[in-house]
Amino acid sequence: MSATSPPPFIRAPRGSQLSCKGWLQEAALRMLMNNLDPDVAEKPDELIVYGGIGKAARSWPDFERIVATLRRLENDETMLVQSGRAVGVIKTHTDAPRVLISNSMLVPKWATWDEFRRLEALGLIMYGQMTAGSWIYIGTQGILQGTYETFAALAKRHFGEGIEGSRDRGIKSRQQGTGNREQKDGGPAGAGTLRGKLVVTGGLGGMGGAQPLAATSNDGTFLAADVDRSRIEKRLKTCYLDKMTESLDEAIALAVAARDRQQAVSIGWVGNVVDLLRELIRRDITPDVLTDQTSAHDPLTGYVPNGVREQGTGSRDQRAWGAGRGAQGTGGGRDADRGTVRPLTYEQALRLREENPDRYVRESYRTMAEHVACMLELQRRGAITFDYGNNLRGHAKEAIERGYVTVDHLNSLLATRYSELDAFRIPGFVPEYIRPLFCEGSGPFRWAALSGEPADIAVTDRAVLETFPEEEHLCRWIRMAGEKVAFQGLPARICWLKYGQRAKMGLIFNRLVREKKVAAPIVIGRDHLDCGSVASPNRETEAMKDGSDAIADWPILNALINTACGASWVSVHHGGGVGIGYSIHAGQVIVCDGTAEADRRLQRVLTADPAMGVIRHADAGYELAQRVAHDKGVDLGGMGHGTP
């Protein structure tokens, strides 16, 4: 391997043979490598795991440096990782984390994409997304149950039985206006499910790729657009998606026919989602459910514009690409509306990204504004519309503020008469569907079998079913996942567990390892999207009851307490999900190696971690969280153990 080129193939070791000095180090090594397994990562050759440019290590030399350090790391030492680079080893103690990670952190005044990219070009920083740089990504399954739960909650609220008395979808958004309107038709045959309903979205990457299976598992018909054919093909290969087409006419026809026949079928169209939405508007086809999971968090290396505006005179290349890197191309204000938009192929868009990144970013912002305008129009026509946490709304609003596009342009495009782009009329998915779960300390609990044996996950699945037989929804999910979810890389599973349930399950898994019911240790982690580990005003902490959306003390406290409790590795990141400048978040991973010491660490970490969610929401004034604290004995400081 050269200084910069990738190795031919990265795959996590399997079995019970150690290549490090302890299982905690071995787990970190295997999960780092698993993040870059070709069956797991979106662009493993570039160290990109998912989410635009979410990476596992800063460079290939840095990857090798991390691996070498883990292999020599003692059981009482801690490796420090700064934005994907191992920068030091400190003597600590056996209960301390073996790895502490900080990714993408910037002082607030400098927390912009421009400054990040300047530092990235100097080789000083790396974008870690959430689980990419914290080495606990398990493929698309990692977000699957969360997506499944969101669609299930939506179906229950908007298409459930007895809907007339409970279908008020006019909740207030954080900033202005109202959200979704009242559903016009009830959900006859599939009451409480998505049967006979059409779900439309964009983005089929590592995160968005969970949407088709989540929708069809809720009995819905699903149609998505993605400009990158390879991403759609990957979802077909892993059985998350049923059909692919390059014809927009065929895609719409297939989706409408399947909806009318109440078939749970998922269709992926190779194209730009804005073009799909505009065509649905033109044909007067209103989806029942509308959302988006494109990489809108990153206007340069994530989102893909639907074309370029051609202006003035000059050669075709000058009009299409501008005058080279740094050229201004299209101006702001009213100039943003002059000229027509010439469509781009995906390959042409990538060329524009490379040759004229400034213009590419402006075209991305313009397209995002058009994207949100289309969603607002379909929402007005009756689609249940929600934001899925990629900061599409925020960047669309920014496009207007920066003068990259005007409301007049959007009105002329869609024959509408809006006086402003009311992006936050579209509610976020957390305040709409997930926050009550967060108040209970509920969130994503994922685990992987370090042995590489699928049989080990079958053992743990049975353990979950035996431990929580009264949790019908959870048991249904575990059975369905066992039947439908293909493993990517090391066999893994995810389910949402509450405060108290996580610690209980962790101790059971550790006992399975101790009793050799599984072939090797199990690693437990979670997404940074959890009840008490994120500050993200446009996603997890949107519309907090006390207005504390942007308070970032909570993820820092989460990381500190997980470190104090003895998690195996702990991470603090910036910008995951919604982009640089918009979020701070933390993660933890803990290893079940079968020892008594692991029992104690598991009890501490898996109690404290979800307790942070209960504490955070109780402090914000949520009565449900205060009741949970009272019932479960979570000490709220001055408030004691909450309120009955």
N, C-alpha and C positions, 0 to 999 in steps of 0.2 A: 504494500500500500504506500502511495506517495504521501507527501505532507498534507495534501488537500483532497485527494481522491478518496471515495468511499471504499470500504472492503467489498468484496463481491457479494457477500450475503451476511445478514445479521439475523441470528435466531437465538433465543434464550436457551441456555442449557436445560436439560430435563433430568429427571431422576433424583436420587438421594445422595449423589456424590457431590461433595463440596469443592468449589474452586477458590473459595475465600476462607478466612479464618473463623467464620461463624455464620450462622444462618441469617442474621440480620443484614450483614454485608452481602451475603449471597442473594438474599431477596431483592435488595436494591439493585444489584448487578443484573439479575434476571429480568426484573421489571423494566430497567433501562433498556436492555436489549430487546425485550418484548415490544416496547414502544416503537422500535425500528424494524420489526419483523415485516417483510413485504405484505403479509396477509393482514397486517394491522395498520401500518402507517400509510398516509396518503401519498407522500413523496419521500420514501426512505433514503434515496440517494442524496437528497438535499437535507437530511436530518429532520424533515418536516413530518410531524405526526398527524396533525389535523388543524383545522381552523385558520386557513390562510397560510401564515408562516409560523405556527406554533411548533417549536422545535424541542428536541430532547437534549441536545448539546449544542454549544456555540459553533463548533467546527469539528471536522473529523479528528484532527490532532487533540482537541479537547475531549472528544469522546474517548479516545485511547488513554488519555491522561486520567480521566475519571475511572475507567475500567482498571487501570494499573493501580490506582490508589485504593480502590475498593478491595482489590486482591491482597494488598499488604496491610490493610487497616486492621488494627488490633481490636479486641472486644471492649476495650476501655478508651477508645479514641473516637473522635468525631471529625468527619470530613466536611469542610465548608465549600459550598458551591455558589459562585457569584455569576449569575446569568449564564449558566451552562458551562462554566469553567471551574475545575477544582483549584482552589487558591490556597488551601492550607489544611493541615491536620492538627487538631488540638487534643491533648490528653484530657479526658473527662472522667467518666465512670461507666460501669456496665449497664446501668439503667438509663443513661443519657441516649439521645438519638445518635445513630451511627452517621447520619447525614443531616445537615441543615442547609436549606436551599433558599436563595433569594433571586427572583427573576424579574427583570424589566422595571425595577423600582427606580423612579425618578422624583426629584424634588418637585412639588406641585407646580411651581411657576414654569418649570421646564418640561412638564409632562404633556408633550405634544408629539404627534406622529413625525413632524419635521425634525424635531430634536432627537427623537428616538432613532430615526433613520440616519441622521448624521453620525450618531454614536455607533450605530450598527455598522456603518460603512468603515469606521475606524477599528472594527473588531472588538469593541468594548462592552457590548450588551447583546442580549438575545431575548426574543419574544417567546415566552413559555406557555402562552395560552393558560389553560388551567391544569389539565392532567398530562400535557405533553412534557413540560419542563419539570414536573414533579413525579414522573415515572410511574404512573398508575393508570394509564389509558388502556382500556381492554377492547378497543374497537367500538363499532357502532352500538353494541349492546350496552355500553356504558351510559348512554342517554336514553336507551329504548324504554325502560320502564317509566322514567319521568315523562317521556312523550306519551306513552300509553296512558298514564294516569291523568295527564292534562286533557287528552281527548276524551277519556272516560268521564272526567268531571264536567267537561263541556257538554257531552251528550246527555248526562244525567240532568244538568241544569236546563238546557235549552230544548231537548227533545224527549224528556222523561214523561212518564204517565202523570196525569193530573197537572199538566204543564200550565194550564191557564192561570192558576193561582200563584205560580212561582216562577214565571218566565220573564221577570223584569230584567231586561238587559240594558237598562238605561243608567248604569252606574256612572258616577262622576269620575272623570279622569283627573289626574293630578293637577293639570294646568288649566284646562278650560274645556267647555263643551260637554257633550254627553258621549257615551260609548256606543255599544251596539243597541240597535232598536229591538223592540219586541218581535219575537219570531212569529211569522204570519201563519205557518202551518204546523201542526202538532207532531209529527213523527209517528205515524200510525203503526205500521207493521213492526218497526224497530224502536219502539218507545224505550228511551233510556240508553239507546245505542246509536251508532252512526249508520245503521242499515237504511238504504235508500237515500243516503246523503252524500253529496260530493264535496270532498276536501281538496282544496287547491292551494299550492304553495310553491316556493322556489328553493333550490339548493338541495343537493343530494350528496354532500360531502360527508366527512366523518361524523358530524353532528346531525345534519339534515337528513342523512341516510336512514336514520331511525324512523322517520315520519311514515313512509309507506307501510311498513309492517305494523307500526302502532295504530295506524288508521284501519287497516284491514282486520287487525285483531279486535278492533271495536266494531267490526262488520261494515265499515264504510267503503265507499269508492274513492279512489285517490288519484290525483293528477298533479304531477310536479314537472317543473322545467329546470334544467341545468345545462349551462353552456358547454361543460366539459364532458364529452362522451365517455371518457374513461371512468368517471365517477359513477355514471349510470350503470356501466358495465360491471363495476365492482359490486354495486348493490344487487344486480342480477345474479352474480356469481355467489354471493353470500345469502341468497334467497330472501333478501329484504324487499325486493321489487319483483313484480311479475312480468311486466312487458316494457319494451323500449321501442320508440319510433322517432324518426327524423322528420315526419310529416305532421305539421301542426293541425291540419284538417283531420288526419287520422286520429291524432291524440285526443282531440275534442270529441270526435264522433265515438271513439271507444269509451271515453269517460261518461258521456251522456247516456249511451246505451247501457252501460253497466249500472249506472245509477238508477235508471228507469227499471232495470231488472232486479234491483236490490242485490247486486253482486259485490262481494268484497274482493275487488280487483285493484291493483296499483299499476299506474302507467307513468313512465318517465319519457318526457319529450326533450330532445337535444335542441336547446335553444334558450333564448333569454326570457326570463319570467315576465319582464315588462311587456314584451311582444305578446306573450300568452294572455296577460290580463287585458291588454288593449283589445285583443281579438274577442275575448269573452264579452267585454263591454259592447263592442261593435255588433256582436250577434245577439245581444240581450240575453246572455246566459249568466245567471247569477249563482255562484257556488253557495252551498249551505254553510261551509266553513272556509275561512281564508286566513292564512298566516304566511310566514316567510322564515327560511333559515339559510339564506345566502350569506356569504362572508362580508356582510355590510359593515362589520366592525372596522374593516381595513379598506379604505378607498383605493389604495394602490395595489397591494399584493393579494387582496381578497376579492373584493367586488369586481364585476366585469360590466362595463358600460354597454349599452345596446347599439352604440354607433358614435359618430363624430359629426359635429356641425361643420358644414362647408360654408365658408364665408369669403367674400371678396373675390379677387382674381388671383391668378397664378396657376402653377402646375397642379395637377391632381395630387401629387405627393405632398406639395406644400399645403394644400387645403386639408388633406387627410391627416398628415402627421405633424403639421406645424413646421417651424424652421429649425428643428433639432432640439436636443436636450436643453431644458430651461426656457424654451420659447414660450411666449405668453399665449399665442394662439387666440383663444376666445377671451374677450374682456368680460368685465362684470356688468352689473346694472342692466340697462335696456339692451346693450350689445349682446347680452346673453341670449336674446330671443331672435336675433337676426340669423338668417340662413336656415337651411334644412339639415336634418340629421340623416347622414348616410349610414346605413347598416354596416356593421363589422362582423366578419367571421371571428370565431374564437382565436384563431391563429393571428389574424390581423390585430386583434385587441392586445394580444401578448406582445406583438411587435411594437405597438404604440407604447405599451407599458415600459418596454426597454429603451426605446429611442426618444421618447418625450414624456417622462413621468409626470411633469407638471400638468400637461394637457390631459393626460390619462386621468389624473385625480379630478380635474374639473369635470370631465365627461362622466366620471363615476358619480360625482355629487349631483350633476344634472339628472342622470338616470335614476338615482335614488329618490329625487324629488318627484319624478314622473311615476316611479314605483309606488310611492306613498299616495300620490294623487289618485292612481288607479284603485288602490285599496280603499281609500276613502269613498270613492264613487261606488264601488261594489258594496261597501258597508251601508251606504245610503240606500242602496237597492235591496238590502235585506240580508247580506252575508254576515254571519257571525265572524267578526274580524278581530284578531288579537296579534299583538307583537310578541315574537318568541325570543326576545332578548339579544338581538344582534346589533342593536343601536341604529337600525334603519330609520326610525322616526327622528332620532337626534341628528343624524347626518342629513336627512331631508330638510329639516328645519335650518340646519347650518348652510345648506345650499342656497336657500333664499337669503339668509343673512349675509353671506359672502358675495351675493350678486351673481352667482353662477347660473341662475335661472330665475324667472319671475313668475308670479301667480298668473299673469296674463298669458304667458306661454302655456302653462298647464291648463288653463281654461280653454285656450284655442285647441289644444291637443285633444281634450276630452269633451268639448262642447258643454262645459260646466260654467258656473258663475260664482265661484268661490272668491271671497274678498281676502282670504289668507289661506295658507297651507296649515290647516289645523291638525298637525301630525299626531298630537297626543290625544286626539279624539279616539284614536285606536288604543284600547287599554292593553297593558302588559299582562303576560300570562301569570306572573306571580300574584299580583293583587287580585286578579280575576279568579284563579283556580287553586293556587298552591299555598298561599299564606296560612290558612288554617292548619295545614300539615306542619308547617314550620313552627307554629305556636305549640305544637305537641312534641317538639324535638324530633320530628320525623324528617328523614332525608335519605339520600342515596347511600346504601351500604353495599360495597362491592368486594368480592374476594376472588383470588386466583389460586389455582393449584400449581405450586412450584414444581411438582413432579412431572407436569405435562400430561397427566393421565385424565382423560374425560371421566373415568370411573370415580375419581376423587370428587368431582363436582356432583355426580349422581349421589354419592354418599352425603354430601353437604345439603343437597336439595331435600333428601329424605329427612335430614335432621331438622331443617326449617319447617317442613310439613308436620313433623311429630311434635315440635316445640310450640307451634302456634296454630293448632287445628281450628281454633275459634275464629281466626282471622281469614274469613272466606275469600276476601279480595286478594290477600297476599298469597294464599294457597293456590288460587286460580292462576295467578301470575306465574308462580314457580312451575306449575304443571305445564302451562302454555309455553314458557321459556324452554323447558326441557324438550318439548316437542318441536318447536319452531325455530329456535335461535341457534344458528351455526356459530361455533367458536372461531375466533380469530386469534392466532397465536396461542399462548398458554390458555388452557380451558379456564373459564371464569364465569361468574354469575353476579347479578346485581338484583337487589330488591330494596324497597324503602322500609326502614324500620324506625321505630320511635325511641324516645328516651327510655332507658331500662331494657328495651328489647335488644339493642345493639350489644351492650355488655353481656347480656345473657347468652347471645348467640356466639360472641367471641370466645367465651369460656367453653362452650360446647365444642366449637371447632378445635380449640387447643386440646381438649380431652380426646377428640378423634385422632389428633396427631400423636398424642402420648400413648394411646392404646393401639397405635398402628392400624387404625381403621382406614387411613389414607396413606399413600406411599411416601409422602414428603410433607414438609411444613406448608401451611397456608398463609397467604398474605392478605390482610384486610385493609381497604382504603376507601376513598370516596371521591366524588367530584368536589371541586371547590364550591359549586352551587349547592349550598347546604343551609341549614336553618340559622346558624350563628357564625358563619365564616366569611361573609362577603359584605362589602359596602359597594353598591352599584345602583345609583339612583334611577337608571333607565332599565333596571332588570330586577334583581333580587330584593332590593330595598326601595323599589318604586312605591310612592304614595304611602309611606309609613304613617301610622296614626298620629304620631307626635311631630311629624315633619323632619325626622332625623335621617332622611334618605342618604345624605352625603357624609354622615359621621363615620370615619374610618377607624375609630378606636377598636371596634368590635373584631374585625379580622386579626388585628395585631394581638389583642387579648387571647383570641382563639389559638393563634400560633404559640404564644407564650405558655398558655396553660397546657397545651399538648406536649410541648417540650418539657415542661416541669413534670408532667405525668409519665413521661418515658416512651413516647411514640418512637417507632424505629427510624422514621425520617419525617421531617416537618418542612413545609415550604410556605413562603410568602411571595405572592405575585402581584403584578400590576397589569391592568388592561385586558384581562381575559374576558372572552365573550363579547364585550362591547367596545373594545379598543383602548388605545393609550389615552390616558386622561380621564377615563370614565369608571374605573373600578379598582378596588384593592381587595385581595382575597387570599385565603390560607387553606392549606391542606395538610392532612396527616395520613401516615400509613403505619400499620403495626403488624408484626409477624407473630403467628401462632407456631412456636417451635416445640410445643409439648412440655415445656419446663414449668416448674412452679413459679419461677421468676416471671415468665411470660403471663401466667395467670394474674399475677398482681399488676403487671403493666396493663394488661387488657382491661381489667376491672377499672383501673384509674382512667385510662385514655377514653375508653368507650362509654364511660359515664360522663366525664368532663366535656367531651366534644359536643354531644347533643345537648348537654345542659346549657352550653353557651347559647344555643338557639332559644331555649325556654327563657333564659335570663334576658337575652337581647329583646325579645318580643314582650316579655312582662314589663321591662323597663320602658318600652314604647307605649304602654298602656293597653295592651291587648288582654282582655279579661280571660280569654281561653288560656293563654300562657300563664297568667297568674293563678288560675285554678289548677292547671297541671303542676305548677310549682308547689302549690299547697298539697295536692294529692300525692305527689311523688317525693316530697321532702327536699325540693331544690331550694337551697338557701339564697334568698334574694338580698342579702346584706341588710340594709336598714329596714326593708320590707319583711324581713324574716322569711317564712316559708310561703309567701304568697297569700292569696285570699280564697276562702272556700266558695 
